[in-house]
Amino acid sequence: QVQLVDSGGGLVQPGGSLRLSCAASGFTFNTYTMSWYRQAPGKERELVATITSSGGITNYAASVKGRFTISRDNAKNTVYLQMNSLRPEDTAVYYCNALREFNPRTAYWGQGTQVTVSS
């Protein structure tokens, strides 16, 4: 049974930090590109950060570059998103995504974790 369990969200003041985790099970984690997406109320889901299966390549949305860091531990089947210098506009539900790097391009989603940045 495939599972992606997102955790680590919460309420933080502007300028603060959070670390999100996504624990994976039920599939071959080290053959999947992992990503974090977010969706704010009334907005479309957007891609925040991506890391390839080996961890060798990462990409970030322009809005978070320099503040967020995506990483993974293939031994623990877990991907992380370290979020620093948080802003109110980072408030959203954050979702973990897994995408197989070769055919079939199977994809899975976590259940989401709420991040609220407010004073």
BELCORVEN-V912084 format. One line per field, one symbol per residue. ss: DSSP state (~ for helix, > for strand, _ for the rest). psi: psi as a letter, one per 30 degrees, with the letter a starting at -180 (. if undefined). A space follows every 10 residues. Layout:
ss->???
psi->???
//
This chain:
ss->__>>>>>__> >>_____>>> >>>>>___~~ ~>>>>>>>>_ _____>>>>> >______>>> _______>>> >>>____>>> >>>____~~~ _>>>>>>>>> ______>>>_ __>>>>>__
psi->kkkjjklfla kllkfalljk ljkklgljeg gkkklklljl kgllklkelk klefgfklkk keffkfekkk lljffghkkl jkjlhkleff klkkkkkkkk flkkikklkl flkkkkjk.
//
